[in-house]
């Protein structure tokens, strides 16, 4: 097992193909990275969309200096960070802090253990990734997505990247009626309870459907993964169909190009 922070940050954005189809590169987008950890993906989005305004939210205080360092190191000037947890209510909440490193991990600057912290108490996570430990529990400040947008005069969000370890619907519930002003959401989903009372794939799908979102990319393989939803408030059924068709054709081409002997 080998990961390197610099290699990850400099690698292409995992959703680059999809986002280039959905948004013009030079557009002044509003992007939220919720559960930013060390801010690596915000750095990627800042390069992909240099005219965007990026808001990175990370509740774990120990990760804030890492975000600061990465933003400075990679010259990020269009992103701001906030040491807060987005949730379905404002106030304070317990936050379960993860740590740990697998025995087989090679020496690098990659922190394997700081990416599983959650507002929810761990459950199956303790079995599926036993090297991850939850030794500490802290109290963090919580805000809602709607209240933040009102306070900062944000009228709409173009793209939300969310990795909040089981608290996805808590964040989206906190959007209230503002959810109709979000265009695209990329979020983690699970088929098992890594955390107690977390919503599973079917719960997320039901919520998204009820709020006029359509699934256009499903990268949830095995027991967990990510899904990309677009809002029908901003994309017509025809547009969604054409986007899906283009992504499908490009994925076929990509797989063909990887086959030995393809010319």
GUBADREN-396104 format. One record per residue (C-alpha): residue in three letters; z negated, x negated, y negated. Coordinates in steps of 0.2 Angstrom, whole numbers, always signed. Layout:
residues N
> aa Z X Y
> ALA Z X Y
...
//
This chain:
residues 263
> aa Z X Y
> UNK +0 +0 +0
> UNK +5 -8 -16
> UNK +6 -1 -34
> UNK +8 -9 -51
> UNK +5 -1 -67
> UNK +18 -10 -77
> UNK +32 -6 -64
> UNK +27 +12 -64
> UNK +27 +14 -83
> UNK +44 +5 -84
> UNK +52 +15 -70
> UNK +62 +30 -74
> UNK +53 +46 -77
> UNK +52 +56 -61
> UNK +59 +72 -69
> UNK +72 +63 -80
> UNK +87 +71 -72
> UNK +79 +89 -74
> UNK +73 +86 -92
> UNK +89 +79 -98
> UNK +97 +95 -92
> UNK +84 +106 -100
> UNK +82 +97 -117
> UNK +93 +87 -129
> UNK +86 +69 -130
> UNK +86 +68 -149
> UNK +77 +85 -151
> UNK +60 +86 -159
> UNK +51 +92 -144
> UNK +32 +97 -142
> UNK +26 +89 -125
> UNK +8 +91 -118
> UNK +2 +80 -104
> UNK -13 +88 -97
> UNK -24 +77 -86
> UNK -16 +61 -93
> UNK -27 +49 -84
> UNK -21 +32 -91
> UNK -7 +40 -102
> UNK +7 +32 -91
> UNK +18 +48 -91
> UNK +16 +50 -109
> UNK +23 +33 -112
> UNK +38 +38 -101
> UNK +41 +54 -111
> UNK +39 +44 -127
> UNK +54 +33 -122
> UNK +64 +48 -114
> UNK +62 +59 -130
> UNK +59 +47 -145
> UNK +59 +62 -157
> UNK +46 +72 -147
> UNK +28 +74 -152
> UNK +17 +71 -137
> UNK -1 +77 -135
> UNK -11 +69 -120
> UNK -27 +76 -114
> UNK -39 +67 -104
> UNK -58 +72 -101
> UNK -64 +55 -92
> UNK -71 +44 -106
> UNK -67 +28 -96
> UNK -49 +32 -96
> UNK -47 +33 -115
> UNK -47 +14 -119
> UNK -34 +13 -105
> UNK -23 +26 -114
> UNK -26 +17 -131
> UNK -21 +0 -122
> UNK -5 +7 -114
> UNK +1 +16 -130
> UNK -2 +0 -140
> UNK +6 -11 -127
> UNK +22 -1 -125
> UNK +24 +4 -144
> UNK +21 +22 -142
> UNK +20 +30 -160
> UNK +24 +48 -156
> UNK +9 +52 -145
> UNK -9 +57 -148
> UNK -23 +58 -136
> UNK -38 +69 -135
> UNK -54 +66 -125
> UNK -56 +84 -119
> UNK -53 +95 -104
> UNK -42 +110 -106
> UNK -49 +125 -97
> UNK -51 +144 -98
> UNK -65 +144 -110
> UNK -72 +133 -124
> UNK -89 +124 -122
> UNK -95 +111 -109
> UNK -92 +110 -91
> UNK -97 +98 -76
> UNK -84 +86 -72
> UNK -83 +77 -55
> UNK -78 +59 -57
> UNK -68 +51 -43
> UNK -67 +32 -39
> UNK -63 +21 -24
> UNK -50 +10 -17
> UNK -41 +10 +0
> UNK -45 -5 +11
> UNK -26 -8 +14
> UNK -22 -9 -5
> UNK -15 -25 -11
> UNK -23 -33 -27
> UNK -16 -26 -43
> UNK -21 -18 -59
> UNK -18 -1 -51
> UNK -33 +10 -51
> UNK -32 +21 -35
> UNK -48 +30 -38
> UNK -48 +37 -55
> UNK -34 +50 -52
> UNK -44 +63 -43
> UNK -57 +68 -55
> UNK -59 +87 -58
> UNK -68 +102 -66
> UNK -69 +108 -48
> UNK -81 +102 -34
> UNK -71 +92 -21
> UNK -69 +100 -4
> UNK -55 +95 +8
> UNK -52 +80 -3
> UNK -66 +71 +5
> UNK -58 +73 +22
> UNK -39 +70 +17
> UNK -43 +54 +7
> UNK -59 +47 +13
> UNK -58 +31 +2
> UNK -60 +42 -14
> UNK -78 +45 -18
> UNK -86 +57 -30
> UNK -102 +48 -35
> UNK -104 +53 -53
> UNK -104 +70 -62
> UNK -103 +71 -81
> UNK -102 +84 -94
> UNK -86 +86 -104
> UNK -80 +96 -118
> UNK -68 +110 -114
> UNK -56 +119 -125
> UNK -42 +131 -122
> UNK -24 +128 -124
> UNK -22 +143 -136
> UNK -36 +137 -147
> UNK -29 +120 -148
> UNK -12 +126 -153
> UNK -19 +138 -166
> UNK -30 +124 -174
> UNK -15 +112 -174
> UNK -2 +125 -180
> UNK +8 +123 -164
> UNK +20 +138 -163
> UNK +28 +133 -146
> UNK +27 +120 -132
> UNK +43 +114 -125
> UNK +36 +105 -109
> UNK +19 +104 -101
> UNK +16 +91 -88
> UNK +0 +96 -79
> UNK -10 +86 -66
> UNK -28 +93 -66
> UNK -33 +92 -48
> UNK -35 +111 -44
> UNK -39 +117 -61
> UNK -21 +122 -65
> UNK -24 +141 -67
> UNK -39 +138 -77
> UNK -28 +129 -90
> UNK -15 +142 -90
> UNK -27 +156 -91
> UNK -34 +147 -107
> UNK -17 +149 -114
> UNK -19 +168 -115
> UNK -4 +176 -123
> UNK +2 +159 -130
> UNK +9 +156 -112
> UNK +24 +166 -118
> UNK +28 +152 -130
> UNK +29 +138 -117
> UNK +46 +134 -111
> UNK +44 +123 -95
> UNK +29 +118 -84
> UNK +28 +105 -71
> UNK +12 +106 -61
> UNK +3 +101 -45
> UNK +1 +113 -31
> UNK -8 +113 -15
> UNK -8 +122 +2
> UNK -26 +118 +6
> UNK -42 +118 -4
> UNK -44 +100 -10
> UNK -57 +107 -22
> UNK -68 +122 -20
> UNK -60 +139 -26
> UNK -44 +130 -32
> UNK -28 +141 -33
> UNK -16 +138 -19
> UNK +3 +138 -19
> UNK +4 +157 -17
> UNK -9 +160 -31
> UNK +1 +149 -43
> UNK +18 +157 -39
> UNK +10 +174 -42
> UNK +3 +169 -59
> UNK +19 +161 -64
> UNK +30 +176 -59
> UNK +18 +188 -68
> UNK +21 +178 -84
> UNK +40 +177 -83
> UNK +42 +160 -76
> UNK +55 +155 -62
> UNK +53 +141 -50
> UNK +68 +129 -51
> UNK +62 +114 -42
> UNK +50 +113 -27
> UNK +43 +96 -23
> UNK +28 +102 -14
> UNK +31 +94 +3
> UNK +18 +94 +17
> UNK +1 +100 +10
> UNK +4 +97 -8
> UNK +16 +92 -22
> UNK +23 +97 -38
> UNK +34 +112 -44
> UNK +44 +115 -60
> UNK +45 +132 -68
> UNK +55 +138 -83
> UNK +52 +153 -94
> UNK +64 +167 -94
> UNK +59 +170 -112
> UNK +69 +154 -116
> UNK +81 +153 -102
> UNK +92 +167 -97
> UNK +95 +171 -78
> UNK +112 +164 -80
> UNK +106 +148 -88
> UNK +93 +146 -74
> UNK +106 +149 -61
> UNK +117 +136 -68
> UNK +103 +123 -70
> UNK +98 +126 -52
> UNK +116 +124 -46
> UNK +118 +108 -56
> UNK +102 +100 -49
> UNK +107 +105 -32
> UNK +124 +97 -33
> UNK +117 +81 -41
> UNK +104 +80 -27
> UNK +118 +81 -14
> UNK +127 +67 -23
> UNK +112 +56 -24
> UNK +108 +58 -6
> UNK +127 +54 -2
> UNK +126 +38 -12
> UNK +111 +32 -3
> UNK +120 +33 +14
> UNK +126 +16 +21
> UNK +145 +14 +19
> UNK +148 +28 +6
> UNK +162 +24 -6
//
